[in-house]
Amino acid sequence: MTGRGSHPPGATRIRPILMTAATTVLAMAPLAFGHGSGASERMPLGVVLTGGLISSTALSLLVVPVLYTLLDDGAQRLFRRHRRPAGHIWADDRPLPTAQLPVVALGDGAPP
């Protein structure tokens, strides 16, 4: 799946995500590094919020896609190795037996 041109879809979505996270982190900078009355009480909240936003952005943009790709590739390798062609259940690739049903001739509907 590709986005516009030759760019993958993730490349078109990463810019707004990073810009939103960056503006939020920069908006919380005065809270984390503030001075004045009450700053010592608000500073831990600003640090925790900034660190949480940075770590959650990194997790959702880097770690989750990498783990998903690794797990998906591993599952495809595992199931491709154990999958048999449709209609074959034996190791020597014999086709499934077909049922030999008797052929019944239909008459004119009159009882025998």
URGI-V649869 format. One record per residue. N is the residue number from 1. RES is the residue in one small letter. SS is DSSP state (a for helix, b for strand, c for the rest). PHI is phi in whole degrees, -180 to 180 (NA if undefined). D_CENTER is the distance of its C-alpha to the mean C-alpha in Angstrom with 1 decimal. Layout:
N;RES;SS;PHI;D_CENTER
N;RES;SS;PHI;D_CENTER
This chain:
1;m;c;NA;13.8
2;t;b;-126;16.1
3;g;c;-90;17.4
4;r;c;-70;21.1
5;g;c;67;23.0
6;s;c;-102;21.3
7;h;c;-81;18.9
8;p;b;-68;15.2
9;p;a;-61;13.6
10;g;a;-64;12.3
11;a;a;-69;16.0
12;t;a;-80;17.3
13;r;a;-96;15.3
14;i;a;-73;15.8
15;r;a;-63;19.6
16;p;a;-64;19.8
17;i;a;-66;17.4
18;l;a;-66;19.6
19;m;a;-66;22.7
20;t;a;-65;22.1
21;a;a;-64;21.4
22;a;a;-65;24.4
23;t;a;-67;26.7
24;t;a;-68;25.9
25;v;a;-64;26.6
26;l;a;-67;29.8
27;a;a;-70;30.9
28;m;a;-88;30.7
29;a;a;-58;32.6
30;p;a;-61;36.0
31;l;a;-69;35.0
32;a;a;-75;34.0
33;f;c;-114;37.0
34;g;c;-68;39.4
35;h;c;-126;43.1
36;g;c;111;45.7
37;s;c;-73;46.4
38;g;c;82;43.6
39;a;a;-66;41.4
40;s;a;-68;41.4
41;e;a;-85;39.9
42;r;a;-89;37.2
43;m;a;-60;36.2
44;p;a;-61;34.1
45;l;a;-63;32.1
46;g;a;-64;31.4
47;v;a;-66;30.4
48;v;a;-65;28.0
49;l;a;-64;26.4
50;t;a;-65;26.2
51;g;a;-63;24.8
52;g;a;-66;22.2
53;l;a;-67;21.0
54;i;a;-65;21.0
55;s;a;-69;19.1
56;s;a;-69;16.4
57;t;a;-66;16.0
58;a;a;-64;15.9
59;l;a;-63;13.3
60;s;a;-75;10.9
61;l;a;-95;11.7
62;l;a;-115;12.3
63;v;a;-72;11.4
64;v;a;-63;7.9
65;p;a;-64;6.8
66;v;a;-66;9.5
67;l;a;-63;8.8
68;y;a;-62;5.4
69;t;a;-64;7.7
70;l;a;-63;10.6
71;l;a;-67;9.5
72;d;a;-66;8.5
73;d;a;-64;11.8
74;g;a;-64;13.7
75;a;a;-67;12.9
76;q;a;-65;14.0
77;r;a;-65;17.0
78;l;a;-65;18.0
79;f;a;-78;17.9
80;r;a;-70;19.5
81;r;a;-69;22.2
82;h;a;-102;23.1
83;r;c;-87;22.9
84;r;c;-110;26.2
85;p;c;-61;27.2
86;a;c;-62;27.7
87;g;c;90;31.1
88;h;b;-122;31.6
89;i;c;-122;31.6
90;w;c;-97;34.1
91;a;c;-67;33.8
92;d;c;-90;36.4
93;d;c;61;34.5
94;r;c;-75;37.2
95;p;b;-70;36.2
96;l;c;-62;36.2
97;p;c;-70;39.8
98;t;c;-95;40.6
99;a;c;-73;42.8
100;q;c;-96;46.4
101;l;c;-92;47.5
102;p;c;-68;51.1
103;v;c;-86;52.0
104;v;c;-109;53.9
105;a;c;-85;56.2
106;l;c;-91;56.5
107;g;c;-94;60.0
108;d;c;-87;61.6
109;g;c;93;60.6
110;a;c;-80;64.1
111;p;c;-66;64.2
112;p;c;-69;65.5
